[in-house]
Amino acid sequence: MKLPEFKDLILFEDEDYVVINKPPFLATLDERFGGAPNILRLAREQYDDIQACHRLDKETSGSLALAKNPAAYRHLAMQFEDRQVKKVYHAVSWGVHEYEGLEVDRSIETTTKGKARLAYKGKPAVTLVRTLETYARHTLLECQPITGRMHQIRLHLAYLQAPIVGDTMYGGDNFYLSSLKKKFNMKQGEEEQPFIKRFALHARQLTFSLLNGEPITVEAPYPKDFRVLVENMQQYR
C-alpha cells in the first residue's frame, strides 16, 4: 500500500484541529504488534503535539479529528464524553431495507479476541438508522451512533439482518460483481475477487464545536472503492 501524503487527506484545519479523510487499510493509532504506519505517525511528521481525538477501525474510511494542542484535545474529548459530537456513517448493507429514523438499542460487550457482541450485561449502545437508497439486493444506509462502542454499527446492522457488505466477521458476505452482471466473464484461469476488499463503512460527517464554541460540520467524500461500489449498485436497481 502506497502511503498518502498527510496534507492530501486534510478536509479542515485551524490553529487547534485537523480533520482528515482517513483512507481505508490505515490504522488510526499504533496496533498491538509491529511498527506499521498509521495516521498518528503520519500526522506527527508535520505536527509535534498532535493527538487523535477518536479512532476509526482500520478498514473504515472517512472523517477523523485530530487536536494540535492539549487544550483542543480536552475540549473535544469532553464533547465526546457528553455525546455532543454528531457522527454520521454510510454503509452498504445486504438486503433491501426501508428504515426511517429507526433506533437500535442493544447493549454491547467486547470479547478477548478483538471482537464484540450483543449482550444484556454489556454497555448501553444506541444507533439511529435511515435508508438513503435501495438497490436490487442491497441498501445504502445512514447510521448515526449515539454511543461509541466497539464495532457498534457493524453489530447493530447485523442485528437488523442488514449486515455490511464485506463484513465477514459479523455475517456480511463479500460482494461479487458477477452476482449482478449476467454477462460477467472472467479470463480463463482467473478467480473473481470481491468487488470491495473491506467492509463497506464510511464515516461521512463529523460535527463538533471548535475551541471558540463555533459549531463545524466536516463531510468526507467517498474513497474510490466505496464510490465505485455505490455507482455499480445504482446501475442495477
Biotite code that builds the C-alpha atoms (Angstrom):
import biotite.structure as struc

atoms = struc.array([
    struc.Atom([0.000, 0.000, 0.000], chain_id="A", res_id=1, res_name="MET", atom_name="CA", element="C"),
    struc.Atom([1.377, 3.384, -1.008], chain_id="A", res_id=2, res_name="LYS", atom_name="CA", element="C"),
    struc.Atom([1.247, 5.790, 1.920], chain_id="A", res_id=3, res_name="LEU", atom_name="CA", element="C"),
    struc.Atom([-0.656, 9.022, 1.287], chain_id="A", res_id=4, res_name="PRO", atom_name="CA", element="C"),
    struc.Atom([0.734, 12.482, 1.957], chain_id="A", res_id=5, res_name="GLU", atom_name="CA", element="C"),
    struc.Atom([-0.905, 13.663, 5.169], chain_id="A", res_id=6, res_name="PHE", atom_name="CA", element="C"),
    struc.Atom([-1.579, 17.106, 3.721], chain_id="A", res_id=7, res_name="LYS", atom_name="CA", element="C"),
    struc.Atom([-3.613, 15.494, 0.916], chain_id="A", res_id=8, res_name="ASP", atom_name="CA", element="C"),
    struc.Atom([-6.004, 13.980, 3.482], chain_id="A", res_id=9, res_name="LEU", atom_name="CA", element="C"),
    struc.Atom([-6.926, 17.283, 5.175], chain_id="A", res_id=10, res_name="ILE", atom_name="CA", element="C"),
    struc.Atom([-10.562, 18.391, 4.917], chain_id="A", res_id=11, res_name="LEU", atom_name="CA", element="C"),
    struc.Atom([-10.454, 21.148, 7.558], chain_id="A", res_id=12, res_name="PHE", atom_name="CA", element="C"),
    struc.Atom([-7.734, 22.846, 9.561], chain_id="A", res_id=13, res_name="GLU", atom_name="CA", element="C"),
    struc.Atom([-7.450, 25.738, 12.010], chain_id="A", res_id=14, res_name="ASP", atom_name="CA", element="C"),
    struc.Atom([-4.963, 26.579, 14.782], chain_id="A", res_id=15, res_name="GLU", atom_name="CA", element="C"),
    struc.Atom([-6.413, 23.846, 17.030], chain_id="A", res_id=16, res_name="ASP", atom_name="CA", element="C"),
    struc.Atom([-7.767, 20.995, 14.910], chain_id="A", res_id=17, res_name="TYR", atom_name="CA", element="C"),
    struc.Atom([-7.151, 18.991, 11.764], chain_id="A", res_id=18, res_name="VAL", atom_name="CA", element="C"),
    struc.Atom([-9.968, 16.869, 10.301], chain_id="A", res_id=19, res_name="VAL", atom_name="CA", element="C"),
    struc.Atom([-8.896, 14.376, 7.663], chain_id="A", res_id=20, res_name="ILE", atom_name="CA", element="C"),
    struc.Atom([-10.487, 11.881, 5.294], chain_id="A", res_id=21, res_name="ASN", atom_name="CA", element="C"),
    struc.Atom([-8.879, 8.697, 6.588], chain_id="A", res_id=22, res_name="LYS", atom_name="CA", element="C"),
    struc.Atom([-8.196, 6.170, 3.838], chain_id="A", res_id=23, res_name="PRO", atom_name="CA", element="C"),
    struc.Atom([-9.099, 2.525, 4.386], chain_id="A", res_id=24, res_name="PRO", atom_name="CA", element="C"),
    struc.Atom([-6.449, -0.023, 5.431], chain_id="A", res_id=25, res_name="PHE", atom_name="CA", element="C"),
    struc.Atom([-4.556, 2.501, 7.580], chain_id="A", res_id=26, res_name="LEU", atom_name="CA", element="C"),
    struc.Atom([-4.921, 2.264, 11.363], chain_id="A", res_id=27, res_name="ALA", atom_name="CA", element="C"),
    struc.Atom([-5.592, 5.397, 13.417], chain_id="A", res_id=28, res_name="THR", atom_name="CA", element="C"),
    struc.Atom([-3.056, 4.545, 16.149], chain_id="A", res_id=29, res_name="LEU", atom_name="CA", element="C"),
    struc.Atom([-0.306, 2.001, 16.763], chain_id="A", res_id=30, res_name="ASP", atom_name="CA", element="C"),
    struc.Atom([-1.580, -1.557, 16.646], chain_id="A", res_id=31, res_name="GLU", atom_name="CA", element="C"),
    struc.Atom([-0.639, -4.178, 19.208], chain_id="A", res_id=32, res_name="ARG", atom_name="CA", element="C"),
    struc.Atom([2.163, -5.703, 17.188], chain_id="A", res_id=33, res_name="PHE", atom_name="CA", element="C"),
    struc.Atom([4.778, -4.241, 14.897], chain_id="A", res_id=34, res_name="GLY", atom_name="CA", element="C"),
    struc.Atom([5.532, -0.701, 13.822], chain_id="A", res_id=35, res_name="GLY", atom_name="CA", element="C"),
    struc.Atom([3.211, -0.393, 10.848], chain_id="A", res_id=36, res_name="ALA", atom_name="CA", element="C"),
    struc.Atom([2.471, 3.111, 9.527], chain_id="A", res_id=37, res_name="PRO", atom_name="CA", element="C"),
    struc.Atom([-0.635, 4.764, 10.907], chain_id="A", res_id=38, res_name="ASN", atom_name="CA", element="C"),
    struc.Atom([-2.458, 8.093, 10.819], chain_id="A", res_id=39, res_name="ILE", atom_name="CA", element="C"),
    struc.Atom([-0.918, 9.443, 14.025], chain_id="A", res_id=40, res_name="LEU", atom_name="CA", element="C"),
    struc.Atom([2.627, 8.683, 12.849], chain_id="A", res_id=41, res_name="ARG", atom_name="CA", element="C"),
    struc.Atom([1.962, 10.441, 9.540], chain_id="A", res_id=42, res_name="LEU", atom_name="CA", element="C"),
    struc.Atom([0.481, 13.438, 11.367], chain_id="A", res_id=43, res_name="ALA", atom_name="CA", element="C"),
    struc.Atom([3.425, 13.744, 13.744], chain_id="A", res_id=44, res_name="ARG", atom_name="CA", element="C"),
    struc.Atom([5.780, 14.185, 10.830], chain_id="A", res_id=45, res_name="GLU", atom_name="CA", element="C"),
    struc.Atom([4.177, 17.640, 10.482], chain_id="A", res_id=46, res_name="GLN", atom_name="CA", element="C"),
    struc.Atom([2.747, 18.463, 13.929], chain_id="A", res_id=47, res_name="TYR", atom_name="CA", element="C"),
    struc.Atom([4.736, 17.733, 17.093], chain_id="A", res_id=48, res_name="ASP", atom_name="CA", element="C"),
    struc.Atom([1.980, 17.512, 19.720], chain_id="A", res_id=49, res_name="ASP", atom_name="CA", element="C"),
    struc.Atom([-0.940, 16.288, 17.627], chain_id="A", res_id=50, res_name="ILE", atom_name="CA", element="C"),
    struc.Atom([-3.281, 13.659, 19.086], chain_id="A", res_id=51, res_name="GLN", atom_name="CA", element="C"),
    struc.Atom([-6.138, 11.638, 17.627], chain_id="A", res_id=52, res_name="ALA", atom_name="CA", element="C"),
    struc.Atom([-9.390, 12.610, 19.367], chain_id="A", res_id=53, res_name="CYS", atom_name="CA", element="C"),
    struc.Atom([-11.122, 9.324, 18.464], chain_id="A", res_id=54, res_name="HIS", atom_name="CA", element="C"),
    struc.Atom([-10.420, 6.378, 16.219], chain_id="A", res_id=55, res_name="ARG", atom_name="CA", element="C"),
    struc.Atom([-11.835, 4.585, 13.219], chain_id="A", res_id=56, res_name="LEU", atom_name="CA", element="C"),
    struc.Atom([-11.406, 0.870, 12.537], chain_id="A", res_id=57, res_name="ASP", atom_name="CA", element="C"),
    struc.Atom([-8.519, 0.149, 10.172], chain_id="A", res_id=58, res_name="LYS", atom_name="CA", element="C"),
    struc.Atom([-10.863, -0.754, 7.308], chain_id="A", res_id=59, res_name="GLU", atom_name="CA", element="C"),
    struc.Atom([-13.248, 2.165, 7.909], chain_id="A", res_id=60, res_name="THR", atom_name="CA", element="C"),
    struc.Atom([-12.655, 5.311, 5.852], chain_id="A", res_id=61, res_name="SER", atom_name="CA", element="C"),
    struc.Atom([-13.805, 8.861, 6.500], chain_id="A", res_id=62, res_name="GLY", atom_name="CA", element="C"),
    struc.Atom([-13.774, 11.878, 8.783], chain_id="A", res_id=63, res_name="SER", atom_name="CA", element="C"),
    struc.Atom([-11.312, 11.739, 11.675], chain_id="A", res_id=64, res_name="LEU", atom_name="CA", element="C"),
    struc.Atom([-10.464, 14.633, 14.020], chain_id="A", res_id=65, res_name="ALA", atom_name="CA", element="C"),
    struc.Atom([-7.036, 15.320, 15.495], chain_id="A", res_id=66, res_name="LEU", atom_name="CA", element="C"),
    struc.Atom([-6.102, 18.015, 18.024], chain_id="A", res_id=67, res_name="ALA", atom_name="CA", element="C"),
    struc.Atom([-2.955, 20.121, 17.695], chain_id="A", res_id=68, res_name="LYS", atom_name="CA", element="C"),
    struc.Atom([-2.663, 21.045, 21.372], chain_id="A", res_id=69, res_name="ASN", atom_name="CA", element="C"),
    struc.Atom([-3.730, 19.697, 24.804], chain_id="A", res_id=70, res_name="PRO", atom_name="CA", element="C"),
    struc.Atom([-6.481, 22.311, 25.305], chain_id="A", res_id=71, res_name="ALA", atom_name="CA", element="C"),
    struc.Atom([-8.090, 21.409, 21.986], chain_id="A", res_id=72, res_name="ALA", atom_name="CA", element="C"),
    struc.Atom([-7.835, 17.706, 22.793], chain_id="A", res_id=73, res_name="TYR", atom_name="CA", element="C"),
    struc.Atom([-9.542, 18.156, 26.185], chain_id="A", res_id=74, res_name="ARG", atom_name="CA", element="C"),
    struc.Atom([-12.254, 20.326, 24.621], chain_id="A", res_id=75, res_name="HIS", atom_name="CA", element="C"),
    struc.Atom([-13.210, 17.688, 22.048], chain_id="A", res_id=76, res_name="LEU", atom_name="CA", element="C"),
    struc.Atom([-12.748, 14.787, 24.482], chain_id="A", res_id=77, res_name="ALA", atom_name="CA", element="C"),
    struc.Atom([-15.373, 16.377, 26.748], chain_id="A", res_id=78, res_name="MET", atom_name="CA", element="C"),
    struc.Atom([-17.757, 16.695, 23.791], chain_id="A", res_id=79, res_name="GLN", atom_name="CA", element="C"),
    struc.Atom([-17.333, 13.004, 23.021], chain_id="A", res_id=80, res_name="PHE", atom_name="CA", element="C"),
    struc.Atom([-17.882, 12.116, 26.675], chain_id="A", res_id=81, res_name="GLU", atom_name="CA", element="C"),
    struc.Atom([-21.056, 14.229, 26.832], chain_id="A", res_id=82, res_name="ASP", atom_name="CA", element="C"),
    struc.Atom([-22.281, 12.794, 23.493], chain_id="A", res_id=83, res_name="ARG", atom_name="CA", element="C"),
    struc.Atom([-22.292, 16.219, 21.869], chain_id="A", res_id=84, res_name="GLN", atom_name="CA", element="C"),
    struc.Atom([-20.334, 15.107, 18.798], chain_id="A", res_id=85, res_name="VAL", atom_name="CA", element="C"),
    struc.Atom([-22.532, 14.053, 15.874], chain_id="A", res_id=86, res_name="LYS", atom_name="CA", element="C"),
    struc.Atom([-21.095, 11.234, 13.778], chain_id="A", res_id=87, res_name="LYS", atom_name="CA", element="C"),
    struc.Atom([-22.793, 10.119, 10.567], chain_id="A", res_id=88, res_name="VAL", atom_name="CA", element="C"),
    struc.Atom([-21.702, 6.982, 8.736], chain_id="A", res_id=89, res_name="TYR", atom_name="CA", element="C"),
    struc.Atom([-22.742, 5.491, 5.406], chain_id="A", res_id=90, res_name="HIS", atom_name="CA", element="C"),
    struc.Atom([-22.830, 1.719, 4.984], chain_id="A", res_id=91, res_name="ALA", atom_name="CA", element="C"),
    struc.Atom([-23.767, -0.586, 2.119], chain_id="A", res_id=92, res_name="VAL", atom_name="CA", element="C"),
    struc.Atom([-25.703, -3.482, 3.607], chain_id="A", res_id=93, res_name="SER", atom_name="CA", element="C"),
    struc.Atom([-27.015, -6.791, 2.349], chain_id="A", res_id=94, res_name="TRP", atom_name="CA", element="C"),
    struc.Atom([-30.761, -6.936, 1.741], chain_id="A", res_id=95, res_name="GLY", atom_name="CA", element="C"),
    struc.Atom([-33.342, -4.320, 0.776], chain_id="A", res_id=96, res_name="VAL", atom_name="CA", element="C"),
    struc.Atom([-34.437, -2.341, 3.844], chain_id="A", res_id=97, res_name="HIS", atom_name="CA", element="C"),
    struc.Atom([-36.642, 0.680, 4.441], chain_id="A", res_id=98, res_name="GLU", atom_name="CA", element="C"),
    struc.Atom([-35.754, 2.450, 7.685], chain_id="A", res_id=99, res_name="TYR", atom_name="CA", element="C"),
    struc.Atom([-36.747, 5.982, 8.657], chain_id="A", res_id=100, res_name="GLU", atom_name="CA", element="C"),
    struc.Atom([-35.050, 7.046, 11.872], chain_id="A", res_id=101, res_name="GLY", atom_name="CA", element="C"),
    struc.Atom([-35.067, 3.523, 13.338], chain_id="A", res_id=102, res_name="LEU", atom_name="CA", element="C"),
    struc.Atom([-33.452, 3.392, 16.782], chain_id="A", res_id=103, res_name="GLU", atom_name="CA", element="C"),
    struc.Atom([-31.421, 0.297, 17.604], chain_id="A", res_id=104, res_name="VAL", atom_name="CA", element="C"),
    struc.Atom([-30.897, -0.004, 21.362], chain_id="A", res_id=105, res_name="ASP", atom_name="CA", element="C"),
    struc.Atom([-28.834, -3.126, 22.095], chain_id="A", res_id=106, res_name="ARG", atom_name="CA", element="C"),
    struc.Atom([-26.007, -3.324, 24.639], chain_id="A", res_id=107, res_name="SER", atom_name="CA", element="C"),
    struc.Atom([-22.542, -4.428, 23.544], chain_id="A", res_id=108, res_name="ILE", atom_name="CA", element="C"),
    struc.Atom([-19.639, -6.100, 25.290], chain_id="A", res_id=109, res_name="GLU", atom_name="CA", element="C"),
    struc.Atom([-16.141, -6.677, 23.964], chain_id="A", res_id=110, res_name="THR", atom_name="CA", element="C"),
    struc.Atom([-14.592, -10.141, 23.932], chain_id="A", res_id=111, res_name="THR", atom_name="CA", element="C"),
    struc.Atom([-10.974, -11.139, 24.349], chain_id="A", res_id=112, res_name="THR", atom_name="CA", element="C"),
    struc.Atom([-10.401, -11.761, 20.633], chain_id="A", res_id=113, res_name="LYS", atom_name="CA", element="C"),
    struc.Atom([-10.769, -8.231, 19.250], chain_id="A", res_id=114, res_name="GLY", atom_name="CA", element="C"),
    struc.Atom([-14.457, -8.799, 18.635], chain_id="A", res_id=115, res_name="LYS", atom_name="CA", element="C"),
    struc.Atom([-17.621, -7.567, 20.280], chain_id="A", res_id=116, res_name="ALA", atom_name="CA", element="C"),
    struc.Atom([-21.099, -8.997, 20.714], chain_id="A", res_id=117, res_name="ARG", atom_name="CA", element="C"),
    struc.Atom([-24.582, -8.016, 21.760], chain_id="A", res_id=118, res_name="LEU", atom_name="CA", element="C"),
    struc.Atom([-25.094, -8.808, 25.438], chain_id="A", res_id=119, res_name="ALA", atom_name="CA", element="C"),
    struc.Atom([-27.710, -7.833, 28.023], chain_id="A", res_id=120, res_name="TYR", atom_name="CA", element="C"),
    struc.Atom([-24.954, -7.140, 30.559], chain_id="A", res_id=121, res_name="LYS", atom_name="CA", element="C"),
    struc.Atom([-22.883, -5.126, 28.100], chain_id="A", res_id=122, res_name="GLY", atom_name="CA", element="C"),
    struc.Atom([-22.571, -1.347, 27.880], chain_id="A", res_id=123, res_name="LYS", atom_name="CA", element="C"),
    struc.Atom([-25.548, 0.628, 26.518], chain_id="A", res_id=124, res_name="PRO", atom_name="CA", element="C"),
    struc.Atom([-25.340, 1.203, 22.771], chain_id="A", res_id=125, res_name="ALA", atom_name="CA", element="C"),
    struc.Atom([-27.745, 3.183, 20.584], chain_id="A", res_id=126, res_name="VAL", atom_name="CA", element="C"),
    struc.Atom([-27.637, 3.753, 16.808], chain_id="A", res_id=127, res_name="THR", atom_name="CA", element="C"),
    struc.Atom([-30.094, 5.629, 14.581], chain_id="A", res_id=128, res_name="LEU", atom_name="CA", element="C"),
    struc.Atom([-30.525, 4.075, 11.128], chain_id="A", res_id=129, res_name="VAL", atom_name="CA", element="C"),
    struc.Atom([-32.075, 5.593, 7.996], chain_id="A", res_id=130, res_name="ARG", atom_name="CA", element="C"),
    struc.Atom([-32.326, 4.326, 4.424], chain_id="A", res_id=131, res_name="THR", atom_name="CA", element="C"),
    struc.Atom([-30.710, 6.524, 1.763], chain_id="A", res_id=132, res_name="LEU", atom_name="CA", element="C"),
    struc.Atom([-31.075, 4.331, -1.355], chain_id="A", res_id=133, res_name="GLU", atom_name="CA", element="C"),
    struc.Atom([-32.220, 0.818, -2.161], chain_id="A", res_id=134, res_name="THR", atom_name="CA", element="C"),
    struc.Atom([-30.825, -1.384, -4.927], chain_id="A", res_id=135, res_name="TYR", atom_name="CA", element="C"),
    struc.Atom([-31.545, -4.824, -6.349], chain_id="A", res_id=136, res_name="ALA", atom_name="CA", element="C"),
    struc.Atom([-30.156, -6.730, -3.362], chain_id="A", res_id=137, res_name="ARG", atom_name="CA", element="C"),
    struc.Atom([-28.556, -4.066, -1.189], chain_id="A", res_id=138, res_name="HIS", atom_name="CA", element="C"),
    struc.Atom([-29.237, -0.824, 0.689], chain_id="A", res_id=139, res_name="THR", atom_name="CA", element="C"),
    struc.Atom([-27.224, 2.335, 1.292], chain_id="A", res_id=140, res_name="LEU", atom_name="CA", element="C"),
    struc.Atom([-27.806, 3.229, 4.950], chain_id="A", res_id=141, res_name="LEU", atom_name="CA", element="C"),
    struc.Atom([-27.092, 6.307, 7.048], chain_id="A", res_id=142, res_name="GLU", atom_name="CA", element="C"),
    struc.Atom([-26.091, 5.350, 10.594], chain_id="A", res_id=143, res_name="CYS", atom_name="CA", element="C"),
    struc.Atom([-25.714, 7.758, 13.491], chain_id="A", res_id=144, res_name="GLN", atom_name="CA", element="C"),
    struc.Atom([-24.132, 6.175, 16.573], chain_id="A", res_id=145, res_name="PRO", atom_name="CA", element="C"),
    struc.Atom([-25.271, 7.964, 19.730], chain_id="A", res_id=146, res_name="ILE", atom_name="CA", element="C"),
    struc.Atom([-22.803, 5.970, 21.819], chain_id="A", res_id=147, res_name="THR", atom_name="CA", element="C"),
    struc.Atom([-19.315, 4.874, 20.777], chain_id="A", res_id=148, res_name="GLY", atom_name="CA", element="C"),
    struc.Atom([-18.950, 1.168, 21.431], chain_id="A", res_id=149, res_name="ARG", atom_name="CA", element="C"),
    struc.Atom([-16.539, -1.150, 19.659], chain_id="A", res_id=150, res_name="MET", atom_name="CA", element="C"),
    struc.Atom([-17.919, -2.302, 16.285], chain_id="A", res_id=151, res_name="HIS", atom_name="CA", element="C"),
    struc.Atom([-21.262, -0.739, 17.207], chain_id="A", res_id=152, res_name="GLN", atom_name="CA", element="C"),
    struc.Atom([-22.647, -0.004, 13.738], chain_id="A", res_id=153, res_name="ILE", atom_name="CA", element="C"),
    struc.Atom([-21.459, -3.349, 12.396], chain_id="A", res_id=154, res_name="ARG", atom_name="CA", element="C"),
    struc.Atom([-23.144, -5.262, 15.234], chain_id="A", res_id=155, res_name="LEU", atom_name="CA", element="C"),
    struc.Atom([-26.368, -3.257, 15.175], chain_id="A", res_id=156, res_name="HIS", atom_name="CA", element="C"),
    struc.Atom([-26.781, -3.705, 11.418], chain_id="A", res_id=157, res_name="LEU", atom_name="CA", element="C"),
    struc.Atom([-26.116, -7.430, 11.768], chain_id="A", res_id=158, res_name="ALA", atom_name="CA", element="C"),
    struc.Atom([-28.845, -7.480, 14.465], chain_id="A", res_id=159, res_name="TYR", atom_name="CA", element="C"),
    struc.Atom([-31.243, -5.888, 11.927], chain_id="A", res_id=160, res_name="LEU", atom_name="CA", element="C"),
    struc.Atom([-30.307, -8.646, 9.460], chain_id="A", res_id=161, res_name="GLN", atom_name="CA", element="C"),
    struc.Atom([-28.706, -5.949, 7.326], chain_id="A", res_id=162, res_name="ALA", atom_name="CA", element="C"),
    struc.Atom([-25.011, -6.888, 7.691], chain_id="A", res_id=163, res_name="PRO", atom_name="CA", element="C"),
    struc.Atom([-22.466, -4.691, 5.949], chain_id="A", res_id=164, res_name="ILE", atom_name="CA", element="C"),
    struc.Atom([-21.104, -5.857, 2.596], chain_id="A", res_id=165, res_name="VAL", atom_name="CA", element="C"),
    struc.Atom([-17.674, -7.404, 3.162], chain_id="A", res_id=166, res_name="GLY", atom_name="CA", element="C"),
    struc.Atom([-18.058, -7.612, 6.950], chain_id="A", res_id=167, res_name="ASP", atom_name="CA", element="C"),
    struc.Atom([-17.451, -11.346, 7.176], chain_id="A", res_id=168, res_name="THR", atom_name="CA", element="C"),
    struc.Atom([-16.794, -11.073, 10.932], chain_id="A", res_id=169, res_name="MET", atom_name="CA", element="C"),
    struc.Atom([-20.438, -10.141, 11.536], chain_id="A", res_id=170, res_name="TYR", atom_name="CA", element="C"),
    struc.Atom([-22.306, -12.011, 8.830], chain_id="A", res_id=171, res_name="GLY", atom_name="CA", element="C"),
    struc.Atom([-21.780, -9.735, 5.824], chain_id="A", res_id=172, res_name="GLY", atom_name="CA", element="C"),
    struc.Atom([-20.693, -11.764, 2.812], chain_id="A", res_id=173, res_name="ASP", atom_name="CA", element="C"),
    struc.Atom([-18.321, -10.417, 0.199], chain_id="A", res_id=174, res_name="ASN", atom_name="CA", element="C"),
    struc.Atom([-19.915, -8.906, -2.904], chain_id="A", res_id=175, res_name="PHE", atom_name="CA", element="C"),
    struc.Atom([-19.001, -10.159, -6.378], chain_id="A", res_id=176, res_name="TYR", atom_name="CA", element="C"),
    struc.Atom([-19.922, -8.213, -9.495], chain_id="A", res_id=177, res_name="LEU", atom_name="CA", element="C"),
    struc.Atom([-20.893, -11.435, -11.268], chain_id="A", res_id=178, res_name="SER", atom_name="CA", element="C"),
    struc.Atom([-23.920, -11.652, -8.947], chain_id="A", res_id=179, res_name="SER", atom_name="CA", element="C"),
    struc.Atom([-25.356, -8.566, -10.694], chain_id="A", res_id=180, res_name="LEU", atom_name="CA", element="C"),
    struc.Atom([-23.888, -8.733, -14.205], chain_id="A", res_id=181, res_name="LYS", atom_name="CA", element="C"),
    struc.Atom([-25.395, -11.558, -16.236], chain_id="A", res_id=182, res_name="LYS", atom_name="CA", element="C"),
    struc.Atom([-22.705, -11.271, -18.905], chain_id="A", res_id=183, res_name="LYS", atom_name="CA", element="C"),
    struc.Atom([-19.787, -11.055, -16.497], chain_id="A", res_id=184, res_name="PHE", atom_name="CA", element="C"),
    struc.Atom([-16.851, -13.014, -17.886], chain_id="A", res_id=185, res_name="ASN", atom_name="CA", element="C"),
    struc.Atom([-13.546, -13.818, -16.234], chain_id="A", res_id=186, res_name="MET", atom_name="CA", element="C"),
    struc.Atom([-10.353, -14.619, -18.097], chain_id="A", res_id=187, res_name="LYS", atom_name="CA", element="C"),
    struc.Atom([-9.665, -18.330, -18.116], chain_id="A", res_id=188, res_name="GLN", atom_name="CA", element="C"),
    struc.Atom([-7.785, -19.422, -15.018], chain_id="A", res_id=189, res_name="GLY", atom_name="CA", element="C"),
    struc.Atom([-8.571, -16.249, -13.062], chain_id="A", res_id=190, res_name="GLU", atom_name="CA", element="C"),
    struc.Atom([-10.554, -16.219, -9.845], chain_id="A", res_id=191, res_name="GLU", atom_name="CA", element="C"),
    struc.Atom([-13.058, -13.424, -9.248], chain_id="A", res_id=192, res_name="GLU", atom_name="CA", element="C"),
    struc.Atom([-12.084, -11.055, -6.445], chain_id="A", res_id=193, res_name="GLN", atom_name="CA", element="C"),
    struc.Atom([-14.522, -9.332, -4.060], chain_id="A", res_id=194, res_name="PRO", atom_name="CA", element="C"),
    struc.Atom([-15.627, -6.013, -5.537], chain_id="A", res_id=195, res_name="PHE", atom_name="CA", element="C"),
    struc.Atom([-14.623, -4.172, -2.357], chain_id="A", res_id=196, res_name="ILE", atom_name="CA", element="C"),
    struc.Atom([-11.823, -5.669, -0.276], chain_id="A", res_id=197, res_name="LYS", atom_name="CA", element="C"),
    struc.Atom([-13.034, -4.413, 3.109], chain_id="A", res_id=198, res_name="ARG", atom_name="CA", element="C"),
    struc.Atom([-16.327, -3.870, 4.865], chain_id="A", res_id=199, res_name="PHE", atom_name="CA", element="C"),
    struc.Atom([-18.280, -1.049, 3.211], chain_id="A", res_id=200, res_name="ALA", atom_name="CA", element="C"),
    struc.Atom([-18.415, 1.519, 6.024], chain_id="A", res_id=201, res_name="LEU", atom_name="CA", element="C"),
    struc.Atom([-17.507, 5.211, 5.659], chain_id="A", res_id=202, res_name="HIS", atom_name="CA", element="C"),
    struc.Atom([-17.533, 7.997, 8.269], chain_id="A", res_id=203, res_name="ALA", atom_name="CA", element="C"),
    struc.Atom([-19.376, 10.563, 6.161], chain_id="A", res_id=204, res_name="ARG", atom_name="CA", element="C"),
    struc.Atom([-19.787, 13.531, 8.542], chain_id="A", res_id=205, res_name="GLN", atom_name="CA", element="C"),
    struc.Atom([-18.408, 14.832, 11.813], chain_id="A", res_id=206, res_name="LEU", atom_name="CA", element="C"),
    struc.Atom([-19.972, 17.753, 13.725], chain_id="A", res_id=207, res_name="THR", atom_name="CA", element="C"),
    struc.Atom([-18.428, 19.318, 16.836], chain_id="A", res_id=208, res_name="PHE", atom_name="CA", element="C"),
    struc.Atom([-17.668, 22.694, 18.437], chain_id="A", res_id=209, res_name="SER", atom_name="CA", element="C"),
    struc.Atom([-14.359, 24.466, 17.953], chain_id="A", res_id=210, res_name="LEU", atom_name="CA", element="C"),
    struc.Atom([-12.472, 25.941, 20.902], chain_id="A", res_id=211, res_name="LEU", atom_name="CA", element="C"),
    struc.Atom([-14.327, 29.266, 20.445], chain_id="A", res_id=212, res_name="ASN", atom_name="CA", element="C"),
    struc.Atom([-17.687, 27.474, 20.620], chain_id="A", res_id=213, res_name="GLY", atom_name="CA", element="C"),
    struc.Atom([-18.402, 27.711, 16.897], chain_id="A", res_id=214, res_name="GLU", atom_name="CA", element="C"),
    struc.Atom([-20.019, 24.518, 15.537], chain_id="A", res_id=215, res_name="PRO", atom_name="CA", element="C"),
    struc.Atom([-18.498, 22.917, 12.475], chain_id="A", res_id=216, res_name="ILE", atom_name="CA", element="C"),
    struc.Atom([-19.583, 20.060, 10.221], chain_id="A", res_id=217, res_name="THR", atom_name="CA", element="C"),
    struc.Atom([-16.993, 18.348, 8.036], chain_id="A", res_id=218, res_name="VAL", atom_name="CA", element="C"),
    struc.Atom([-18.084, 15.994, 5.249], chain_id="A", res_id=219, res_name="GLU", atom_name="CA", element="C"),
    struc.Atom([-15.731, 13.363, 3.876], chain_id="A", res_id=220, res_name="ALA", atom_name="CA", element="C"),
    struc.Atom([-16.149, 12.345, 0.203], chain_id="A", res_id=221, res_name="PRO", atom_name="CA", element="C"),
    struc.Atom([-16.305, 8.622, -0.522], chain_id="A", res_id=222, res_name="TYR", atom_name="CA", element="C"),
    struc.Atom([-12.965, 6.969, -1.308], chain_id="A", res_id=223, res_name="PRO", atom_name="CA", element="C"),
    struc.Atom([-12.735, 5.335, -4.722], chain_id="A", res_id=224, res_name="LYS", atom_name="CA", element="C"),
    struc.Atom([-13.646, 1.783, -3.636], chain_id="A", res_id=225, res_name="ASP", atom_name="CA", element="C"),
    struc.Atom([-16.810, 2.869, -1.784], chain_id="A", res_id=226, res_name="PHE", atom_name="CA", element="C"),
    struc.Atom([-17.848, 5.324, -4.513], chain_id="A", res_id=227, res_name="ARG", atom_name="CA", element="C"),
    struc.Atom([-17.472, 2.769, -7.311], chain_id="A", res_id=228, res_name="VAL", atom_name="CA", element="C"),
    struc.Atom([-19.386, 0.174, -5.253], chain_id="A", res_id=229, res_name="LEU", atom_name="CA", element="C"),
    struc.Atom([-22.323, 2.575, -4.848], chain_id="A", res_id=230, res_name="VAL", atom_name="CA", element="C"),
    struc.Atom([-22.218, 3.569, -8.527], chain_id="A", res_id=231, res_name="GLU", atom_name="CA", element="C"),
    struc.Atom([-22.386, -0.080, -9.602], chain_id="A", res_id=232, res_name="ASN", atom_name="CA", element="C"),
    struc.Atom([-25.272, -0.752, -7.214], chain_id="A", res_id=233, res_name="MET", atom_name="CA", element="C"),
    struc.Atom([-27.144, 2.229, -8.706], chain_id="A", res_id=234, res_name="GLN", atom_name="CA", element="C"),
    struc.Atom([-26.855, 0.703, -12.202], chain_id="A", res_id=235, res_name="GLN", atom_name="CA", element="C"),
    struc.Atom([-28.677, -2.449, -11.150], chain_id="A", res_id=236, res_name="TYR", atom_name="CA", element="C"),
    struc.Atom([-31.675, -1.284, -9.171], chain_id="A", res_id=237, res_name="ARG", atom_name="CA", element="C"),
])
